[in-house]
Amino acid sequence: MTTEPLPVVVPVAVIGARGRLGSFACRLLRASPAFALVGEFDSTSDWGADLARSGAVVALEATRAGLGSEHAQRLLRAGVRPVIATSGVDLEQGAALDREARELGLGGLIVPNLSLGIVLLERACRDLAPHLPRVALREEHHPGKVDAPSGTALELRRALAEARDEAPEALAIESLRTEGRYAHHEVVLSGPGESLTLRHDMHGPEAFAPGLERALLYARTALGIQRGLAHALS
């Protein structure tokens, strides 16, 4: 008689569990049979010792813009694999985290946006940007979002610049903070007599669920820290 192997349940901690993304992630993880939520930590608390006792294998870093790199270093040194969903981790910081993770035999993921639609938008930007001479980029969020431009807009700008072989700084980003909005990104490519508009609208955190689950599962076995949700989808 043969038995099916039991499914792997990934122990996950959430850093920034009281924020918009963190509180949503906690609800999602509690309801999912693939994960065990073993720690919920406030972004401002001294969570290091409690994290070590929690048994977490992976941690979602969902705190405040600019803290992602520092917190990811702390997680790696505690032997925990980070999924960094906080804005502000630049390419140099990402490369340093990747080197440290590989030295420790660990992995993780930097995810400026957990939405599957944003992955598709970035792919479209890379495909289309070389073919029309002008580009405009606009992002709009709720008033509670502190960082502007958004981390997603900065990633889209980098993708557009790479596709056009230009410096990212050459492309301005229009940022708006508007009541009643959640998260919206728009790219307009134009040429003589025509324009092409790419727009992604997010109406609530539910859009993050599939990408969040895939990112956490990817981080469980990854070696090194990659950038972008696309690595968890291949």
KEDOKOL-52779 format. One record per atom (N, C-alpha, C): residue number from 1; atom name; x negated, y, z negated. Coordinates in steps of 0.02 Angstrom, whole numbers, plus 50000, padded with zeros to 5 digits. Atoms other than C-alpha are relative to their C-alpha. Example, Ala and Ser with C-alpha at 12.3 -4.5 7.8 and 13.67 -1.06 7.14 Angstrom:
2
[1 'N' [49955 49941 50000]],
[1 'CA' [49385 49775 49610]],
[1 'C' [49955 50060 50000]],
[2 'N' [50042 49941 50003]],
[2 'CA' [49316 49947 49643]],
[2 'C' [50039 50055 49963]],
***
This chain:
234
[1 'N' [49958 49940 50000]],
[1 'CA' [50000 50000 50000]],
[1 'C' [49956 50062 50000]],
[2 'N' [50038 49938 49996]],
[2 'CA' [49931 50170 50049]],
[2 'C' [50043 50058 49975]],
[3 'N' [49964 49940 50023]],
[3 'CA' [49976 50335 49972]],
[3 'C' [49971 50061 50034]],
[4 'N' [50023 49937 49970]],
[4 'CA' [49967 50508 50047]],
[4 'C' [49960 50039 49948]],
[5 'N' [50039 49959 50047]],
[5 'CA' [49832 50619 49970]],
[5 'C' [50041 50060 49976]],
[6 'N' [49964 49943 50027]],
[6 'CA' [49900 50753 49856]],
[6 'C' [49975 50064 50033]],
[7 'N' [50022 49937 49969]],
[7 'CA' [49898 50927 49934]],
[7 'C' [49956 50039 49952]],
[8 'N' [50044 49958 50040]],
[8 'CA' [49762 51044 49874]],
[8 'C' [50038 50061 49976]],
[9 'N' [49970 49940 50028]],
[9 'CA' [49827 51179 49758]],
[9 'C' [49943 50047 49982]],
[10 'N' [50055 49953 50008]],
[10 'CA' [49715 51333 49760]],
[10 'C' [50014 50045 49940]],
[11 'N' [49991 49954 50057]],
[11 'CA' [49693 51424 49592]],
[11 'C' [49978 50070 50021]],
[12 'N' [50012 49932 49976]],
[12 'CA' [49705 51610 49629]],
[12 'C' [50012 50050 49943]],
[13 'N' [49989 49943 50045]],
[13 'CA' [49684 51767 49523]],
[13 'C' [50013 50062 50043]],
[14 'N' [49986 49937 49966]],
[14 'CA' [49748 51939 49572]],
[14 'C' [49972 50057 49958]],
[15 'N' [50028 49940 50032]],
[15 'CA' [49647 52094 49529]],
[15 'C' [50039 50060 50027]],
[16 'N' [49955 49947 49978]],
[16 'CA' [49764 52243 49534]],
[16 'C' [50071 49975 50004]],
[17 'N' [49936 50035 49997]],
[17 'CA' [49918 52142 49492]],
[17 'C' [50060 50045 49989]],
[18 'N' [49943 49955 50011]],
[18 'CA' [50024 52294 49448]],
[18 'C' [50013 50047 50060]],
[19 'N' [49990 49956 49942]],
[19 'CA' [50004 52384 49615]],
[19 'C' [50050 49972 50049]],
[20 'N' [49950 50020 49949]],
[20 'CA' [50115 52372 49770]],
[20 'C' [49982 49931 50028]],
[21 'N' [50019 50064 49970]],
[21 'CA' [50017 52233 49854]],
[21 'C' [49990 49947 49947]],
[22 'N' [50014 50049 50051]],
[22 'CA' [49960 52149 49694]],
[22 'C' [50062 49969 49970]],
[23 'N' [49939 50027 50030]],
[23 'CA' [50134 52132 49619]],
[23 'C' [50037 49956 50051]],
[24 'N' [49969 50043 49949]],
[24 'CA' [50201 52065 49785]],
[24 'C' [49963 49934 50005]],
[25 'N' [50039 50061 49995]],
[25 'CA' [50058 51940 49794]],
[25 'C' [50014 49953 49942]],
[26 'N' [49985 50042 50058]],
[26 'CA' [50095 51878 49618]],
[26 'C' [50067 49964 50010]],
[27 'N' [49935 50032 49989]],
[27 'CA' [50277 51845 49663]],
[27 'C' [49994 49945 50053]],
[28 'N' [50008 50048 49946]],
[28 'CA' [50225 51756 49823]],
[28 'C' [49964 49938 49975]],
[29 'N' [50040 50057 50024]],
[29 'CA' [50096 51646 49736]],
[29 'C' [50039 49958 49950]],
[30 'N' [49960 50039 50048]],
[30 'CA' [50215 51596 49596]],
[30 'C' [50049 49954 50037]],
[31 'N' [49949 50038 49963]],
[31 'CA' [50339 51534 49727]],
[31 'C' [49970 49949 50048]],
[32 'N' [50031 50043 49949]],
[32 'CA' [50213 51441 49837]],
[32 'C' [49970 49938 49969]],
[33 'N' [50030 50062 50026]],
[33 'CA' [50169 51258 49807]],
[33 'C' [49926 49992 50018]],
[34 'N' [50070 50006 49979]],
[34 'CA' [50000 51286 49891]],
[34 'C' [49952 50036 49953]],
[35 'N' [50043 49959 50043]],
[35 'CA' [49935 51403 49755]],
[35 'C' [50023 49995 49928]],
[36 'N' [49986 49993 50071]],
[36 'CA' [49924 51416 49567]],
[36 'C' [49975 50069 49979]],
[37 'N' [50019 49933 50023]],
[37 'CA' [49925 51594 49500]],
[37 'C' [49972 49992 49929]],
[38 'N' [50032 50014 50065]],
[38 'CA' [49799 51578 49357]],
[38 'C' [49977 50063 49964]],
[39 'N' [50020 49939 50033]],
[39 'CA' [49762 51760 49321]],
[39 'C' [50031 50061 50033]],
[40 'N' [49972 49936 49976]],
[40 'CA' [49847 51931 49337]],
[40 'C' [49965 50055 49961]],
[41 'N' [50042 49951 50034]],
[41 'CA' [49729 52075 49298]],
[41 'C' [50014 50070 50026]],
[42 'N' [49993 49929 49982]],
[42 'CA' [49753 52262 49296]],
[42 'C' [49934 50025 50028]],
[43 'N' [50061 49976 49968]],
[43 'CA' [49629 52357 49403]],
[43 'C' [49954 50037 49953]],
[44 'N' [50041 49960 50045]],
[44 'CA' [49569 52462 49257]],
[44 'C' [49976 49961 49939]],
[45 'N' [50019 50039 50059]],
[45 'CA' [49548 52322 49129]],
[45 'C' [49932 49967 50010]],
[46 'N' [50063 50038 49996]],
[46 'CA' [49387 52229 49089]],
[46 'C' [50018 49927 50011]],
[47 'N' [49972 50065 49985]],
[47 'CA' [49442 52072 49178]],
[47 'C' [49948 49945 50008]],
[48 'N' [50053 50049 49986]],
[48 'CA' [49273 51985 49193]],
[48 'C' [50005 49937 49958]],
[49 'N' [49999 50059 50043]],
[49 'CA' [49283 51871 49041]],
[49 'C' [50063 49959 50009]],
[50 'N' [49938 50037 49990]],
[50 'CA' [49465 51826 49066]],
[50 'C' [50001 49964 50067]],
[51 'N' [50005 50033 49935]],
[51 'CA' [49431 51788 49249]],
[51 'C' [49960 49936 49995]],
[52 'N' [50043 50059 50006]],
[52 'CA' [49292 51667 49202]],
[52 'C' [50038 49942 49967]],
[53 'N' [49962 50052 50034]],
[53 'CA' [49412 51573 49087]],
[53 'C' [50060 49976 50039]],
[54 'N' [49938 50016 49964]],
[54 'CA' [49553 51570 49213]],
[54 'C' [49996 49939 50044]],
[55 'N' [50008 50055 49953]],
[55 'CA' [49480 51437 49327]],
[55 'C' [50014 50019 50072]],
[56 'N' [49986 49978 49931]],
[56 'CA' [49513 51543 49482]],
[56 'C' [49944 49979 50047]],
[57 'N' [50048 50014 49946]],
[57 'CA' [49428 51484 49641]],
[57 'C' [49997 50058 50049]],
[58 'N' [49993 49943 49955]],
[58 'CA' [49489 51631 49747]],
[58 'C' [50033 50057 49962]],
[59 'N' [49967 49942 50029]],
[59 'CA' [49536 51807 49695]],
[59 'C' [50019 50050 50054]],
[60 'N' [49979 49945 49957]],
[60 'CA' [49637 51937 49787]],
[60 'C' [49982 50065 49966]],
[61 'N' [50019 49934 50025]],
[61 'CA' [49560 52109 49762]],
[61 'C' [50046 50051 50032]],
[62 'N' [49948 49955 49974]],
[62 'CA' [49704 52232 49780]],
[62 'C' [50006 50060 49954]],
[63 'N' [50001 49945 50048]],
[63 'CA' [49655 52383 49677]],
[63 'C' [50006 50068 50035]],
[64 'N' [49998 49933 49971]],
[64 'CA' [49612 52560 49733]],
[64 'C' [49946 50008 50052]],
[65 'N' [50049 49987 49946]],
[65 'CA' [49523 52623 49888]],
[65 'C' [49933 50019 49971]],
[66 'N' [50068 49985 50022]],
[66 'CA' [49336 52625 49861]],
[66 'C' [49972 49952 49949]],
[67 'N' [50023 50046 50052]],
[67 'CA' [49328 52488 49728]],
[67 'C' [49987 49929 50027]],
[68 'N' [50003 50068 49974]],
[68 'CA' [49330 52336 49843]],
[68 'C' [49931 49969 49999]],
[69 'N' [50067 50028 49997]],
[69 'CA' [49142 52315 49866]],
[69 'C' [49974 49983 49930]],
[70 'N' [50023 50012 50069]],
[70 'CA' [49100 52333 49681]],
[70 'C' [50035 49940 49969]],
[71 'N' [49963 50056 50030]],
[71 'CA' [49237 52213 49628]],
[71 'C' [49982 49934 50034]],
[72 'N' [50019 50061 49965]],
[72 'CA' [49189 52087 49762]],
[72 'C' [49933 49974 49975]],
[73 'N' [50064 50021 50029]],
[73 'CA' [49011 52085 49695]],
[73 'C' [50010 49966 49933]],
[74 'N' [49986 50030 50066]],
[74 'CA' [49077 52049 49520]],
[74 'C' [50031 49932 50008]],
[75 'N' [49967 50064 49990]],
[75 'CA' [49186 51910 49586]],
[75 'C' [49950 49947 50024]],
[76 'N' [50049 50048 49975]],
[76 'CA' [49045 51828 49683]],
[76 'C' [49953 49977 49944]],
[77 'N' [50046 50018 50053]],
[77 'CA' [48930 51834 49532]],
[77 'C' [50033 49959 49946]],
[78 'N' [49962 50044 50045]],
[78 'CA' [49067 51750 49432]],
[78 'C' [50017 49933 50033]],
[79 'N' [49987 50062 49965]],
[79 'CA' [49075 51612 49562]],
[79 'C' [50069 49996 50032]],
[80 'N' [49932 49997 49972]],
[80 'CA' [49244 51668 49630]],
[80 'C' [49998 50030 50070]],
[81 'N' [50000 49979 49930]],
[81 'CA' [49280 51691 49815]],
[81 'C' [50050 50058 50010]],
[82 'N' [49955 49942 49995]],
[82 'CA' [49352 51865 49854]],
[82 'C' [50035 50005 50067]],
[83 'N' [49964 49975 49942]],
[83 'CA' [49487 51914 49976]],
[83 'C' [50013 50074 49985]],
[84 'N' [50000 49929 50015]],
[84 'CA' [49466 52103 49982]],
[84 'C' [50051 50034 50044]],
[85 'N' [49946 49967 49963]],
[85 'CA' [49626 52191 50033]],
[85 'C' [50003 50074 49985]],
[86 'N' [50003 49930 50017]],
[86 'CA' [49575 52361 49966]],
[86 'C' [49961 50039 50053]],
[87 'N' [50033 49959 49949]],
[87 'CA' [49528 52500 50087]],
[87 'C' [49932 50025 49975]],
[88 'N' [50061 49965 50018]],
[88 'CA' [49355 52576 50092]],
[88 'C' [49937 49959 50002]],
[89 'N' [50061 50040 49994]],
[89 'CA' [49234 52430 50117]],
[89 'C' [49972 50011 50070]],
[90 'N' [50027 49984 49934]],
[90 'CA' [49123 52493 50257]],
[90 'C' [49959 49942 50027]],
[91 'N' [50036 50055 49967]],
[91 'CA' [49020 52388 50378]],
[91 'C' [49936 49982 49963]],
[92 'N' [50061 50013 50036]],
[92 'CA' [48859 52407 50279]],
[92 'C' [50014 49962 49935]],
[93 'N' [49982 50036 50061]],
[93 'CA' [48942 52353 50117]],
[93 'C' [50023 49929 50016]],
[94 'N' [49978 50066 49980]],
[94 'CA' [49024 52208 50207]],
[94 'C' [49941 49954 50016]],
[95 'N' [50059 50040 49984]],
[95 'CA' [48855 52149 50273]],
[95 'C' [49963 49980 49937]],
[96 'N' [50034 50016 50063]],
[96 'CA' [48780 52158 50098]],
[96 'C' [50038 49946 49962]],
[97 'N' [49960 50051 50033]],
[97 'CA' [48924 52057 50026]],
[97 'C' [49993 49932 50035]],
[98 'N' [50009 50062 49963]],
[98 'CA' [48904 51928 50164]],
[98 'C' [49934 49966 49982]],
[99 'N' [50065 50029 50018]],
[99 'CA' [48720 51906 50125]],
[99 'C' [50001 49970 49929]],
[100 'N' [49997 50025 50068]],
[100 'CA' [48754 51888 49939]],
[100 'C' [50041 49937 49995]],
[101 'N' [49958 50060 50002]],
[101 'CA' [48894 51764 49967]],
[101 'C' [49963 49939 50027]],
[102 'N' [50036 50056 49970]],
[102 'CA' [48785 51655 50078]],
[102 'C' [49945 49975 49954]],
[103 'N' [50052 50019 50048]],
[103 'CA' [48644 51657 49950]],
[103 'C' [50029 49958 49944]],
[104 'N' [49967 50035 50055]],
[104 'CA' [48768 51595 49820]],
[104 'C' [50039 49938 50024]],
[105 'N' [49962 50056 49972]],
[105 'CA' [48846 51466 49937]],
[105 'C' [50075 50010 49996]],
[106 'N' [49929 49982 50005]],
[106 'CA' [49014 51558 49931]],
[106 'C' [50024 50035 50063]],
[107 'N' [49972 49965 49943]],
[107 'CA' [49129 51643 50053]],
[107 'C' [50060 50042 49978]],
[108 'N' [49942 49958 50013]],
[108 'CA' [49274 51763 50065]],
[108 'C' [50020 50036 50063]],
[109 'N' [49974 49965 49942]],
[109 'CA' [49359 51887 50179]],
[109 'C' [50015 50072 49981]],
[110 'N' [49980 49930 50005]],
[110 'CA' [49375 52075 50199]],
[110 'C' [50058 50010 50048]],
[111 'N' [49940 49995 49959]],
[111 'CA' [49551 52110 50261]],
[111 'C' [50030 50070 49994]],
[112 'N' [49971 49933 50004]],
[112 'CA' [49593 52293 50296]],
[112 'C' [50076 50001 50006]],
[113 'N' [49927 50005 49996]],
[113 'CA' [49771 52239 50338]],
[113 'C' [50018 49926 50007]],
[114 'N' [49980 50070 50001]],
[114 'CA' [49857 52072 50304]],
[114 'C' [50056 49984 50048]],
[115 'N' [49944 50011 49954]],
[115 'CA' [49992 52093 50436]],
[115 'C' [49977 49965 50065]],
[116 'N' [50015 50034 49937]],
[116 'CA' [49990 51973 50585]],
[116 'C' [50009 50048 50059]],
[117 'N' [49988 49952 49946]],
[117 'CA' [50060 52114 50693]],
[117 'C' [49941 50046 50011]],
[118 'N' [50058 49956 49992]],
[118 'CA' [49908 52223 50658]],
[118 'C' [49943 49963 50036]],
[119 'N' [50050 50039 49962]],
[119 'CA' [49794 52082 50719]],
[119 'C' [50015 50004 50074]],
[120 'N' [49982 49997 49929]],
[120 'CA' [49891 52082 50882]],
[120 'C' [49991 50071 50028]],
[121 'N' [50010 49932 49978]],
[121 'CA' [49886 52272 50892]],
[121 'C' [49926 50014 50014]],
[122 'N' [50072 49989 49989]],
[122 'CA' [49697 52273 50872]],
[122 'C' [49976 49964 50063]],
[123 'N' [50019 50036 49939]],
[123 'CA' [49679 52141 51008]],
[123 'C' [50022 50039 50062]],
[124 'N' [49975 49961 49943]],
[124 'CA' [49787 52245 51125]],
[124 'C' [49958 50062 50010]],
[125 'N' [50042 49941 49994]],
[125 'CA' [49683 52399 51087]],
[125 'C' [49935 49983 50035]],
[126 'N' [50063 50019 49970]],
[126 'CA' [49523 52309 51133]],
[126 'C' [50009 49983 50075]],
[127 'N' [49989 50019 49930]],
[127 'CA' [49599 52242 51295]],
[127 'C' [50015 50061 50044]],
[128 'N' [49973 49946 49959]],
[128 'CA' [49679 52405 51353]],
[128 'C' [49958 50064 50000]],
[129 'N' [50036 49936 50008]],
[129 'CA' [49565 52544 51290]],
[129 'C' [49953 50019 50057]],
[130 'N' [50047 49979 49947]],
[130 'CA' [49436 52536 51431]],
[130 'C' [50034 50025 50064]],
[131 'N' [49968 49989 49935]],
[131 'CA' [49568 52563 51567]],
[131 'C' [50035 50068 50007]],
[132 'N' [49969 49934 49996]],
[132 'CA' [49643 52733 51524]],
[132 'C' [49954 50050 49965]],
[133 'N' [50054 49955 50023]],
[133 'CA' [49535 52888 51493]],
[133 'C' [50011 50033 49933]],
[134 'N' [49989 49964 50063]],
[134 'CA' [49619 52964 51340]],
[134 'C' [50037 49956 49950]],
[135 'N' [49969 50039 50053]],
[135 'CA' [49672 52892 51174]],
[135 'C' [50015 50044 49940]],
[136 'N' [49981 49965 50061]],
[136 'CA' [49763 52959 51021]],
[136 'C' [50022 49949 49949]],
[137 'N' [49986 50047 50053]],
[137 'CA' [49785 52874 50853]],
[137 'C' [50035 50036 49943]],
[138 'N' [49959 49968 50052]],
[138 'CA' [49916 52914 50721]],
[138 'C' [50022 49947 49950]],
[139 'N' [49975 50045 50051]],
[139 'CA' [49960 52833 50555]],
[139 'C' [50045 50038 49952]],
[140 'N' [49951 49970 50045]],
[140 'CA' [50105 52866 50437]],
[140 'C' [50017 49951 49944]],
[141 'N' [49987 50043 50058]],
[141 'CA' [50131 52798 50261]],
[141 'C' [50043 50036 49949]],
[142 'N' [49963 49973 50056]],
[142 'CA' [50230 52824 50103]],
[142 'C' [49955 50048 49960]],
[143 'N' [50040 49950 50036]],
[143 'CA' [50175 52968 49989]],
[143 'C' [49955 49970 49946]],
[144 'N' [50041 50030 50051]],
[144 'CA' [50103 52847 49862]],
[144 'C' [49933 49974 50025]],
[145 'N' [50064 50023 49974]],
[145 'CA' [49961 52797 49978]],
[145 'C' [49950 50057 49996]],
[146 'N' [50047 49946 50015]],
[146 'CA' [49812 52897 49920]],
[146 'C' [49950 50011 50056]],
[147 'N' [50054 49992 49951]],
[147 'CA' [49679 52862 50052]],
[147 'C' [50029 50020 50068]],
[148 'N' [49981 49978 49932]],
[148 'CA' [49694 52950 50220]],
[148 'C' [49936 50020 50037]],
[149 'N' [49958 50048 49964]],
[149 'CA' [49661 52897 50353]],
[149 'C' [50003 49932 49964]],
[150 'N' [49994 50067 50027]],
[150 'CA' [49718 52723 50308]],
[150 'C' [49942 49957 50023]],
[151 'N' [50051 50047 49980]],
[151 'CA' [49594 52581 50312]],
[151 'C' [50016 49966 50066]],
[152 'N' [49980 50030 49937]],
[152 'CA' [49694 52504 50452]],
[152 'C' [49986 50045 50059]],
[153 'N' [50013 49952 49946]],
[153 'CA' [49682 52662 50557]],
[153 'C' [49925 50003 50015]],
[154 'N' [50072 49999 49989]],
[154 'CA' [49494 52664 50532]],
[154 'C' [49976 49938 50037]],
[155 'N' [50017 50061 49963]],
[155 'CA' [49483 52483 50590]],
[155 'C' [50022 50003 50072]],
[156 'N' [49976 49993 49931]],
[156 'CA' [49589 52520 50743]],
[156 'C' [49954 50048 50038]],
[157 'N' [50045 49953 49968]],
[157 'CA' [49478 52670 50782]],
[157 'C' [49934 49966 50019]],
[158 'N' [50063 50035 49985]],
[158 'CA' [49323 52559 50771]],
[158 'C' [50009 49953 50059]],
[159 'N' [49988 50045 49944]],
[159 'CA' [49402 52431 50888]],
[159 'C' [50006 50038 50066]],
[160 'N' [49994 49959 49939]],
[160 'CA' [49449 52566 51014]],
[160 'C' [49932 50027 50022]],
[161 'N' [50066 49972 49983]],
[161 'CA' [49276 52644 51006]],
[161 'C' [49954 49947 50029]],
[162 'N' [50042 50054 49973]],
[162 'CA' [49188 52478 51032]],
[162 'C' [50021 49981 50071]],
[163 'N' [49975 50018 49933]],
[163 'CA' [49300 52439 51181]],
[163 'C' [49982 50053 50052]],
[164 'N' [50014 49945 49954]],
[164 'CA' [49263 52610 51256]],
[164 'C' [49926 50021 50000]],
[165 'N' [50071 49984 50008]],
[165 'CA' [49078 52613 51207]],
[165 'C' [49991 50073 49981]],
[166 'N' [50003 49932 50026]],
[166 'CA' [49103 52774 51110]],
[166 'C' [49987 49999 49926]],
[167 'N' [50007 49993 50073]],
[167 'CA' [49064 52836 50935]],
[167 'C' [50070 50005 49969]],
[168 'N' [49933 49995 50031]],
[168 'CA' [49214 52810 50819]],
[168 'C' [50019 50071 49981]],
[169 'N' [49986 49932 50023]],
[169 'CA' [49199 52988 50755]],
[169 'C' [50028 50044 50056]],
[170 'N' [49974 49960 49944]],
[170 'CA' [49245 53051 50929]],
[170 'C' [50076 49997 50004]],
[171 'N' [49928 50007 49998]],
[171 'CA' [49424 52993 50902]],
[171 'C' [50030 50024 49935]],
[172 'N' [49967 49974 50059]],
[172 'CA' [49528 53096 50781]],
[172 'C' [50059 49955 49981]],
[173 'N' [49943 50037 50025]],
[173 'CA' [49659 53012 50673]],
[173 'C' [50048 50049 49967]],
[174 'N' [49949 49960 50032]],
[174 'CA' [49821 53101 50629]],
[174 'C' [50032 49959 49944]],
[175 'N' [49973 50036 50058]],
[175 'CA' [49879 53051 50454]],
[175 'C' [50059 50039 49970]],
[176 'N' [49941 49970 50031]],
[176 'CA' [50052 53085 50381]],
[176 'C' [50021 49958 49940]],
[177 'N' [49972 50034 50058]],
[177 'CA' [50126 53043 50211]],
[177 'C' [50072 50024 49993]],
[178 'N' [49930 49980 49990]],
[178 'CA' [50316 53042 50225]],
[178 'C' [50046 49958 49957]],
[179 'N' [49950 50036 50039]],
[179 'CA' [50459 52996 50109]],
[179 'C' [50040 49953 50045]],
[180 'N' [49959 50048 49963]],
[180 'CA' [50553 52841 50166]],
[180 'C' [49960 49956 50048]],
[181 'N' [50042 50042 49957]],
[181 'CA' [50407 52770 50265]],
[181 'C' [49964 49948 49959]],
[182 'N' [50042 50049 50034]],
[182 'CA' [50306 52615 50223]],
[182 'C' [49931 50001 50032]],
[183 'N' [50065 49998 49966]],
[183 'CA' [50165 52591 50350]],
[183 'C' [50012 49994 50075]],
[184 'N' [49991 49997 49928]],
[184 'CA' [50161 52637 50534]],
[184 'C' [49935 50022 50033]],
[185 'N' [50060 49982 49962]],
[185 'CA' [50017 52644 50660]],
[185 'C' [50018 50003 50074]],
[186 'N' [49983 49988 49930]],
[186 'CA' [50028 52711 50837]],
[186 'C' [49937 50019 50039]],
[187 'N' [50055 49985 49955]],
[187 'CA' [49901 52713 50978]],
[187 'C' [50030 50019 50068]],
[188 'N' [49976 49978 49934]],
[188 'CA' [49935 52811 51138]],
[188 'C' [49941 50005 50047]],
[189 'N' [50051 49998 49947]],
[189 'CA' [49827 52779 51290]],
[189 'C' [50031 50035 50060]],
[190 'N' [49970 49962 49945]],
[190 'CA' [49851 52897 51436]],
[190 'C' [49949 50016 50054]],
[191 'N' [50038 49979 49942]],
[191 'CA' [49789 52947 51607]],
[191 'C' [50043 50044 50043]],
[192 'N' [49961 49955 49957]],
[192 'CA' [49847 53056 51751]],
[192 'C' [50069 49971 50016]],
[193 'N' [49931 50018 49983]],
[193 'CA' [50037 53045 51761]],
[193 'C' [50029 49941 49962]],
[194 'N' [49972 50057 50035]],
[194 'CA' [50059 52903 51635]],
[194 'C' [49972 49995 49929]],
[195 'N' [50023 50015 50067]],
[195 'CA' [50045 52848 51455]],
[195 'C' [50026 49932 49978]],
[196 'N' [49982 50065 50026]],
[196 'CA' [50053 52683 51362]],
[196 'C' [49996 50004 49924]],
[197 'N' [49996 49994 50073]],
[197 'CA' [50109 52677 51179]],
[197 'C' [50003 49931 49968]],
[198 'N' [50001 50060 50041]],
[198 'CA' [50067 52537 51058]],
[198 'C' [50018 50021 49929]],
[199 'N' [49979 49979 50067]],
[199 'CA' [50156 52548 50891]],
[199 'C' [50017 49939 49958]],
[200 'N' [49984 50052 50048]],
[200 'CA' [50166 52436 50740]],
[200 'C' [50036 50032 49941]],
[201 'N' [49960 49975 50055]],
[201 'CA' [50301 52468 50609]],
[201 'C' [50005 49946 49946]],
[202 'N' [49993 50044 50058]],
[202 'CA' [50297 52389 50436]],
[202 'C' [50051 50030 49953]],
[203 'N' [49946 49973 50041]],
[203 'CA' [50452 52406 50329]],
[203 'C' [49997 49977 49927]],
[204 'N' [50006 50023 50068]],
[204 'CA' [50397 52315 50172]],
[204 'C' [49945 49948 49994]],
[205 'N' [50057 50044 50009]],
[205 'CA' [50266 52200 50096]],
[205 'C' [50011 49929 50024]],
[206 'N' [49987 50068 49975]],
[206 'CA' [50352 52043 50161]],
[206 'C' [49958 49984 50061]],
[207 'N' [50041 50011 49940]],
[207 'CA' [50251 52067 50320]],
[207 'C' [49931 49973 49983]],
[208 'N' [50066 50023 50020]],
[208 'CA' [50094 52026 50220]],
[208 'C' [49998 49926 49984]],
[209 'N' [50000 50067 50028]],
[209 'CA' [50150 51853 50164]],
[209 'C' [49962 49948 50042]],
[210 'N' [50036 50052 49962]],
[210 'CA' [50090 51741 50309]],
[210 'C' [49924 50013 50002]],
[211 'N' [50071 49984 49997]],
[211 'CA' [49924 51833 50324]],
[211 'C' [49965 49990 49933]],
[212 'N' [50029 50009 50067]],
[212 'CA' [49894 51832 50136]],
[212 'C' [49987 49927 49985]],
[213 'N' [50009 50071 50012]],
[213 'CA' [49921 51645 50124]],
[213 'C' [49942 49972 50041]],
[214 'N' [50053 50026 49957]],
[214 'CA' [49805 51611 50270]],
[214 'C' [49932 50026 49977]],
[215 'N' [50063 49971 50024]],
[215 'CA' [49671 51728 50202]],
[215 'C' [49974 49963 49939]],
[216 'N' [50020 50035 50061]],
[216 'CA' [49670 51642 50032]],
[216 'C' [49977 49928 50016]],
[217 'N' [50020 50068 49981]],
[217 'CA' [49662 51468 50111]],
[217 'C' [49933 50001 50036]],
[218 'N' [50064 49995 49965]],
[218 'CA' [49520 51524 50225]],
[218 'C' [49943 50011 49951]],
[219 'N' [50053 49984 50047]],
[219 'CA' [49420 51596 50081]],
[219 'C' [49979 49940 49958]],
[220 'N' [50015 50058 50043]],
[220 'CA' [49430 51432 49984]],
[220 'C' [49942 49959 50026]],
[221 'N' [50053 50042 49971]],
[221 'CA' [49309 51346 50105]],
[221 'C' [49950 50040 50041]],
[222 'N' [50044 49961 49956]],
[222 'CA' [49222 51491 50193]],
[222 'C' [49929 50004 49972]],
[223 'N' [50068 49984 50018]],
[223 'CA' [49034 51518 50192]],
[223 'C' [49984 50069 50028]],
[224 'N' [50010 49932 49978]],
[224 'CA' [48993 51703 50199]],
[224 'C' [50066 50038 50001]],
[225 'N' [49941 49957 50001]],
[225 'CA' [49111 51850 50204]],
[225 'C' [50008 50034 50068]],
[226 'N' [49984 49971 49935]],
[226 'CA' [49188 51894 50371]],
[226 'C' [50047 50060 49990]],
[227 'N' [49956 49942 50003]],
[227 'CA' [49290 52048 50413]],
[227 'C' [50058 49990 50049]],
[228 'N' [49942 50003 49956]],
[228 'CA' [49467 52042 50480]],
[228 'C' [50040 49936 49992]],
[229 'N' [49955 50056 50008]],
[229 'CA' [49618 51928 50464]],
[229 'C' [49993 49950 50057]],
[230 'N' [50006 50045 49942]],
[230 'CA' [49583 51856 50637]],
[230 'C' [49958 49939 49985]],
[231 'N' [50043 50058 50017]],
[231 'CA' [49448 51743 50560]],
[231 'C' [50040 49946 49965]],
[232 'N' [49959 50049 50035]],
[232 'CA' [49582 51658 50455]],
[232 'C' [50053 49970 50044]],
[233 'N' [49947 50025 49956]],
[233 'CA' [49695 51628 50604]],
[233 'C' [49974 49953 50054]],
[234 'N' [50028 50042 49947]],
[234 'CA' [49576 51536 50719]],
[234 'C' [49995 49927 49979]],
***
